[in-house]
């Protein structure tokens, strides 16, 4: 009788360990399936708020609207430090330090970037990662004295050293009809990378702010940021609840079995 009792206790102990593991996995899965923005990693963008160098009468052009630089070459690496500016003509884009009459306040710092008929781009030091949610945030501004470009976009791309691959684009998130003059709006572009990167593996990430306006309308950009967040672990909530429920049912059953009524 005693040996039978001992065998039952050993079986219960092993069974409880198994049930505990199953319950732990279920709880872990449920917790991991909850999105957590705290996991986001801010990727480095050089001169992301266009504050360097500080524009003045010596190193830039001036007008009643403020100091500004103009991209003359194509490509041009001088108009915006850390960025490459391409386009047509002599009004592609550049750095701009507006006066208060144009923008009473800016999202960050004292300078912005502008694009008229051109593209402002930067290849980052960060490489694209699988199963990652990328969020590109850009403040878009509308000047008091000019209309907002009717054809501009915010873009995220991968670069293999010679050819860019567009990953995601956001066109005209704000217009003159929904963005008051002299203000900024936050535009957000999201891209989720696949589990298998294929040809994208090992490629650098890049950002591009483009405008193809008419009548000298401009797109104004400020405080560009890019965050990377791992894709949340997928775990079906119903399965997790059933496993946890099974743990408690099994525990009660084993308790009754190890203490039989006489």
Secondary structure, 3 states (H helix, E strand, C coil): CHHHHHHHHHHHHHHHHHHHHHHHHHHHHHHHCCCCHHHCEEECCCCCCCCCCCCCCCCCEEECCEEECCCCCCCECCCCCCCEEEECCCCCEEEEEECCCCCCCCCCCCCEEEECEEEEEEEEEEECCCCEEEEEEEEEEECCCCCECCCEEEEEEEECCCCEEEEEEEECCCCCCCCCCCEEEEEEEEEECCCCCHHHCCCEEEEEEEEECCCCCEEEEEEEEEEEEECCCCCCHHHHHHHHHHHHHHHHHHHHHHCCCC
